[in-house]
Amino acid sequence: MASPHSFCCSSRAEGVGWWSRLVPPSMDWAATALLCAAAATVITLVHIYHHLLHYAEPIYQRFIVRLIFMAPVMLRSASA
């Protein structure tokens, strides 16, 4: 009888799961970070676009847009 862990766990030290068959183990963290950074940038730019599209409270929204814009700026500075 097989052990209960033989189905979900591999005996290999690295690369368990479907993701390891697509991307080499050394690129797992880099690919995940790139995907998250790209998603955060897109979401942030859409959010800024909606704030500027409905610019009803200029005094407040100017500061809100500045704060939201910090996410892509920080992502860019962290990747450099």
DSSP file (Angstrom, degrees, kcal/mol; ACC not computed):
  #  RESIDUE AA STRUCTURE BP1 BP2  ACC     N-H-->O    O-->H-N    N-H-->O    O-->H-N    TCO  KAPPA ALPHA  PHI   PSI    X-CA   Y-CA   Z-CA
    1    1 A M              0   0    0      0, 0.0     2,-0.1     0, 0.0     0, 0.0   0.000 360.0 360.0 360.0 137.4    0.0    0.0    0.0
    2    2 A A        -     0   0    0      1,-0.1     5,-0.0     2,-0.1     0, 0.0  -0.414 360.0-105.1 -74.8 149.5    1.3    3.5   -0.9
    3    3 A S    >   -     0   0    0      1,-0.1     3,-1.3    -2,-0.1     4,-0.4  -0.376  29.2-114.5 -70.2 156.0    1.9    6.0    1.8
    4    4 A P  T 3  S+     0   0    0      0, 0.0     4,-0.4     0, 0.0     3,-0.3   0.730 115.2  52.1 -64.8 -20.3   -0.7    8.8    2.2
    5    5 A H  T 3> S+     0   0    0      1,-0.2     4,-2.2     2,-0.1    -2,-0.0   0.529  85.7  83.2 -93.4  -5.7    1.9   11.3    1.2
    6    6 A S  T <4 S+     0   0    0     -3,-1.3    -1,-0.2     1,-0.2     5,-0.1   0.780  88.6  54.2 -70.6 -23.7    3.1    9.6   -2.0
    7    7 A F  T  4 S+     0   0    0     -4,-0.4    -1,-0.2    -3,-0.3    -2,-0.1   0.912 120.6  26.2 -74.8 -42.7    0.2   11.1   -4.0
    8    8 A C  T  4 S+     0   0    0     -4,-0.4     2,-0.4     1,-0.1    -2,-0.2   0.688 115.2  61.7 -97.9 -19.2    0.8   14.8   -3.2
    9    9 A C     <  -     0   0    0     -4,-2.2     2,-0.2     7,-0.0    -1,-0.1  -0.895  66.7-147.3-117.2 139.2    4.5   14.9   -2.4
   10   10 A S        -     0   0    0     -2,-0.4     6,-0.1     2,-0.2    -3,-0.1  -0.645  18.0-132.5 -98.2 156.6    7.4   14.1   -4.7
   11   11 A S  S    S+     0   0    0     -2,-0.2    -1,-0.1    -5,-0.1     2,-0.1   0.612  78.5 103.7 -82.3 -11.6   10.7   12.6   -3.7
   12   12 A R  S    S-     0   0    0      1,-0.1    -2,-0.2     3,-0.1     3,-0.0  -0.411  72.1-137.5 -69.3 147.8   12.6   15.2   -5.7
   13   13 A A  S    S+     0   0    0     -2,-0.1     2,-0.3     1,-0.1     3,-0.1   0.791  83.3  32.9 -76.6 -28.3   14.1   18.0   -3.7
   14   14 A E  S    S+     0   0    0      1,-0.2    -1,-0.1     6,-0.0    -2,-0.1  -0.907 102.1  30.8-129.4 155.5   13.1   20.7   -6.1
   15   15 A G        +     0   0    0     -2,-0.3     2,-0.5     1,-0.2    -1,-0.2   0.987  56.6 176.2  70.9  65.9   10.2   21.4   -8.4
   16   16 A V        +     0   0    0     -3,-0.1     3,-0.2    -6,-0.1    -1,-0.2  -0.895  47.6  19.8-101.0 127.1    7.0   19.9   -7.0
   17   17 A G  S  > S-     0   0    0     -2,-0.5     4,-0.5     1,-0.2     3,-0.4  -0.413  99.5 -60.9 111.6 175.8    3.8   20.6   -8.9
   18   18 A W  H >> S+     0   0    0      1,-0.2     3,-0.8     2,-0.2     4,-0.7   0.798 122.5  64.0 -69.3 -30.5    2.7   21.7  -12.4
   19   19 A W  H >> S+     0   0    0      1,-0.2     4,-2.2    -3,-0.2     3,-1.0   0.865  96.2  58.0 -64.2 -36.1    4.5   25.1  -12.2
   20   20 A S  H 34 S+     0   0    0     -3,-0.4    -1,-0.2     1,-0.3    -2,-0.2   0.744 100.2  57.4 -69.1 -21.8    7.9   23.5  -12.0
   21   21 A R  H << S+     0   0    0     -3,-0.8    -1,-0.3    -4,-0.5    -2,-0.2   0.716 112.8  40.8 -78.7 -19.5    7.3   21.7  -15.3
   22   22 A L  H << S+     0   0    0     -3,-1.0    -2,-0.2    -4,-0.7    -1,-0.1   0.831 122.7  30.2 -92.6 -38.8    6.7   25.1  -17.0
   23   23 A V  S  < S-     0   0    0     -4,-2.2    -1,-0.3     2,-0.0     5,-0.1  -0.970  87.0-108.8-127.5 135.3    9.4   27.2  -15.5
   24   24 A P    >   -     0   0    0      0, 0.0     3,-2.0     0, 0.0     4,-0.5  -0.285  36.6-111.7 -58.5 149.4   12.8   26.2  -14.2
   25   25 A P  G >  S+     0   0    0      0, 0.0     3,-0.9     0, 0.0     4,-0.4   0.792 115.5  60.2 -56.9 -30.7   13.1   26.3  -10.3
   26   26 A S  G 3  S+     0   0    0      1,-0.2     4,-0.3     2,-0.1     3,-0.1   0.723 106.5  47.9 -71.0 -18.4   15.5   29.2  -10.4
   27   27 A M  G <> S+     0   0    0     -3,-2.0     4,-2.8     1,-0.1     5,-0.3   0.436  83.1  95.0-100.7  -0.3   12.9   31.4  -12.2
   28   28 A D  H <> S+     0   0    0     -3,-0.9     4,-2.1    -4,-0.5     5,-0.2   0.940  90.6  39.6 -56.4 -51.6    9.9   30.6   -9.9
   29   29 A W  H  > S+     0   0    0     -4,-0.4     4,-2.5     1,-0.2    -1,-0.2   0.889 116.5  50.2 -69.1 -38.8   10.3   33.6   -7.7
   30   30 A A  H  > S+     0   0    0     -4,-0.3     4,-2.4     2,-0.2    -1,-0.2   0.912 112.3  46.9 -66.8 -41.7   11.2   36.0  -10.5
   31   31 A A  H  X S+     0   0    0     -4,-2.8     4,-2.2     2,-0.2    -2,-0.2   0.896 113.8  48.0 -67.4 -39.8    8.2   34.9  -12.6
   32   32 A T  H  X S+     0   0    0     -4,-2.1     4,-2.4    -5,-0.3    -2,-0.2   0.916 112.7  48.4 -66.2 -42.9    5.8   35.2   -9.7
   33   33 A A  H  X S+     0   0    0     -4,-2.5     4,-2.5     2,-0.2    -2,-0.2   0.896 111.8  49.7 -64.4 -40.1    7.2   38.6   -8.8
   34   34 A L  H  X S+     0   0    0     -4,-2.4     4,-2.4     2,-0.2    -2,-0.2   0.909 111.0  49.3 -65.6 -41.8    6.9   39.8  -12.4
   35   35 A L  H  X S+     0   0    0     -4,-2.2     4,-2.2     2,-0.2    -2,-0.2   0.922 113.5  45.7 -62.8 -45.1    3.4   38.6  -12.6
   36   36 A C  H  X S+     0   0    0     -4,-2.4     4,-2.5     2,-0.2    -2,-0.2   0.894 113.0  50.2 -66.6 -40.2    2.3   40.3   -9.4
   37   37 A A  H  X S+     0   0    0     -4,-2.5     4,-2.2     2,-0.2    -2,-0.2   0.906 111.4  48.4 -65.2 -40.9    4.1   43.6  -10.3
   38   38 A A  H  X S+     0   0    0     -4,-2.4     4,-2.3     2,-0.2    -2,-0.2   0.915 112.7  47.9 -65.2 -42.6    2.4   43.6  -13.7
   39   39 A A  H  X S+     0   0    0     -4,-2.2     4,-2.5     1,-0.2     5,-0.2   0.915 112.0  49.5 -64.7 -42.4   -1.0   43.0  -12.2
   40   40 A A  H  X S+     0   0    0     -4,-2.5     4,-2.3     1,-0.2    -1,-0.2   0.886 111.0  50.3 -64.3 -38.4   -0.5   45.7   -9.6
   41   41 A T  H  X S+     0   0    0     -4,-2.2     4,-2.6     2,-0.2    -2,-0.2   0.924 111.8  46.9 -65.6 -44.4    0.6   48.2  -12.2
   42   42 A V  H  X S+     0   0    0     -4,-2.3     4,-2.2     2,-0.2     5,-0.2   0.936 113.9  47.3 -63.3 -46.6   -2.4   47.5  -14.4
   43   43 A I  H  X S+     0   0    0     -4,-2.5     4,-2.2     1,-0.2    -1,-0.2   0.906 113.5  49.1 -61.5 -42.0   -4.9   47.7  -11.5
   44   44 A T  H  X S+     0   0    0     -4,-2.3     4,-2.6    -5,-0.2    -2,-0.2   0.917 110.6  48.9 -65.2 -44.2   -3.2   50.9  -10.3
   45   45 A L  H  X S+     0   0    0     -4,-2.6     4,-2.3     1,-0.2    -1,-0.2   0.874 111.7  49.5 -66.6 -35.8   -3.3   52.6  -13.7
   46   46 A V  H  X S+     0   0    0     -4,-2.2     4,-2.3     2,-0.2    -1,-0.2   0.907 111.0  50.6 -65.5 -41.1   -7.0   51.7  -14.1
   47   47 A H  H  X S+     0   0    0     -4,-2.2     4,-2.0     2,-0.2    -2,-0.2   0.919 111.5  47.1 -62.5 -44.5   -7.7   53.1  -10.7
   48   48 A I  H  X S+     0   0    0     -4,-2.6     4,-2.5     1,-0.2     5,-0.2   0.914 110.0  54.0 -63.3 -42.5   -6.0   56.3  -11.5
   49   49 A Y  H  X S+     0   0    0     -4,-2.3     4,-2.2     1,-0.2    -2,-0.2   0.910 108.7  48.5 -58.5 -43.5   -7.8   56.5  -14.8
   50   50 A H  H  X S+     0   0    0     -4,-2.3     4,-1.9     2,-0.2    -1,-0.2   0.877 110.3  51.3 -67.0 -36.9  -11.2   56.2  -13.1
   51   51 A H  H  < S+     0   0    0     -4,-2.0    -2,-0.2     1,-0.2    -1,-0.2   0.921 114.1  43.4 -64.5 -41.9  -10.2   58.9  -10.6
   52   52 A L  H >< S+     0   0    0     -4,-2.5     3,-0.7     1,-0.2    -2,-0.2   0.814 110.5  55.9 -73.7 -29.7   -9.2   61.3  -13.3
   53   53 A L  H 3< S+     0   0    0     -4,-2.2     2,-0.5     1,-0.3    -1,-0.2   0.889 115.5  37.7 -67.5 -39.2  -12.3   60.4  -15.4
   54   54 A H  T 3< S+     0   0    0     -4,-1.9     2,-1.9    -5,-0.2     3,-0.3  -0.564  76.4 167.2-110.8  65.0  -14.6   61.3  -12.6
   55   55 A Y    <   +     0   0    0     -3,-0.7    -3,-0.1    -2,-0.5    -4,-0.1  -0.535  19.2 139.0 -84.2  76.5  -12.7   64.3  -11.2
   56   56 A A        +     0   0    0     -2,-1.9    -1,-0.2     1,-0.2    -4,-0.0   0.789  68.4  39.0 -93.1 -31.8  -15.4   65.7   -9.0
   57   57 A E     >  +     0   0    0     -3,-0.3     4,-3.2     1,-0.2     3,-0.4  -0.747  66.1 178.1-120.9  81.6  -13.4   66.7   -5.9
   58   58 A P  H  > S+     0   0    0      0, 0.0     4,-1.7     0, 0.0     5,-0.2   0.840  77.6  55.4 -56.9 -37.6  -10.1   68.2   -7.3
   59   59 A I  H  > S+     0   0    0      1,-0.2     4,-0.7     2,-0.2    -2,-0.0   0.932 119.6  30.7 -63.1 -45.5   -8.7   69.1   -3.8
   60   60 A Y  H  > S+     0   0    0     -3,-0.4     4,-2.1     2,-0.2     3,-0.4   0.903 117.8  54.0 -80.1 -43.2   -9.0   65.5   -2.5
   61   61 A Q  H  X S+     0   0    0     -4,-3.2     4,-2.8     1,-0.2     5,-0.2   0.788  99.6  62.1 -68.7 -26.6   -8.6   63.6   -5.7
   62   62 A R  H  X S+     0   0    0     -4,-1.7     4,-1.6    -5,-0.3    -1,-0.2   0.933 110.3  40.6 -61.3 -44.2   -5.3   65.3   -6.5
   63   63 A F  H  X S+     0   0    0     -4,-0.7     4,-2.2    -3,-0.4    -2,-0.2   0.864 113.7  54.0 -71.7 -36.2   -3.8   63.8   -3.3
   64   64 A I  H  X S+     0   0    0     -4,-2.1     4,-2.6     2,-0.2     5,-0.2   0.926 108.6  48.7 -63.7 -44.7   -5.5   60.5   -3.8
   65   65 A V  H  X S+     0   0    0     -4,-2.8     4,-2.3     1,-0.2    -1,-0.2   0.891 109.7  53.0 -63.8 -38.8   -4.1   60.1   -7.3
   66   66 A R  H  < S+     0   0    0     -4,-1.6     4,-0.5    -5,-0.2    -1,-0.2   0.920 111.3  46.1 -61.1 -43.3   -0.6   61.0   -6.0
   67   67 A L  H >< S+     0   0    0     -4,-2.2     3,-1.0     1,-0.2     4,-0.4   0.909 113.0  48.4 -67.1 -42.1   -0.9   58.3   -3.3
   68   68 A I  H >< S+     0   0    0     -4,-2.6     3,-1.4     1,-0.2    -1,-0.2   0.877 104.3  61.3 -65.5 -36.2   -2.2   55.7   -5.8
   69   69 A F  T 3X S+     0   0    0     -4,-2.3     4,-1.4     1,-0.3    -1,-0.2   0.641  86.3  77.8 -66.5 -13.7    0.6   56.5   -8.2
   70   70 A M  H <> S+     0   0    0     -3,-1.0     4,-2.7    -4,-0.5    -1,-0.3   0.809  82.3  65.7 -66.2 -29.4    3.2   55.5   -5.6
   71   71 A A  H <> S+     0   0    0     -3,-1.4     4,-2.5    -4,-0.4     5,-0.2   0.958 105.2  39.6 -62.0 -53.4    2.6   51.8   -6.3
   72   72 A P  H  > S+     0   0    0      0, 0.0     4,-2.3     0, 0.0    -1,-0.2   0.868 115.8  53.5 -64.7 -32.2    4.0   51.8   -9.9
   73   73 A V  H  X S+     0   0    0     -4,-1.4     4,-2.3     2,-0.2    -2,-0.2   0.931 111.7  44.3 -65.8 -44.2    6.8   54.1   -8.8
   74   74 A M  H  X S+     0   0    0     -4,-2.7     4,-2.2     2,-0.2    -1,-0.2   0.884 112.0  52.8 -67.4 -38.7    7.8   51.8   -6.0
   75   75 A L  H  X S+     0   0    0     -4,-2.5     4,-1.5    -5,-0.2    -1,-0.2   0.912 111.4  47.2 -62.3 -40.8    7.5   48.7   -8.2
   76   76 A R  H  X S+     0   0    0     -4,-2.3     4,-0.9     1,-0.2    -2,-0.2   0.910 113.3  47.0 -67.1 -42.1    9.8   50.4  -10.8
   77   77 A S  H  < S+     0   0    0     -4,-2.3    -1,-0.2     1,-0.2    -2,-0.2   0.826 110.8  52.6 -71.1 -29.5   12.4   51.5   -8.2
   78   78 A A  H  < S+     0   0    0     -4,-2.2    -1,-0.2     1,-0.2    -2,-0.2   0.814 109.7  48.6 -74.0 -29.8   12.4   48.0   -6.6
   79   79 A S  H  <        0   0    0     -4,-1.5    -1,-0.2     1,-0.2    -2,-0.2   0.635 360.0 360.0 -85.1 -13.0   13.0   46.3  -10.0
   80   80 A A     <        0   0    0     -4,-0.9    -1,-0.2    -3,-0.1    -2,-0.1   0.481 360.0 360.0 -80.7 360.0   15.9   48.6  -10.9
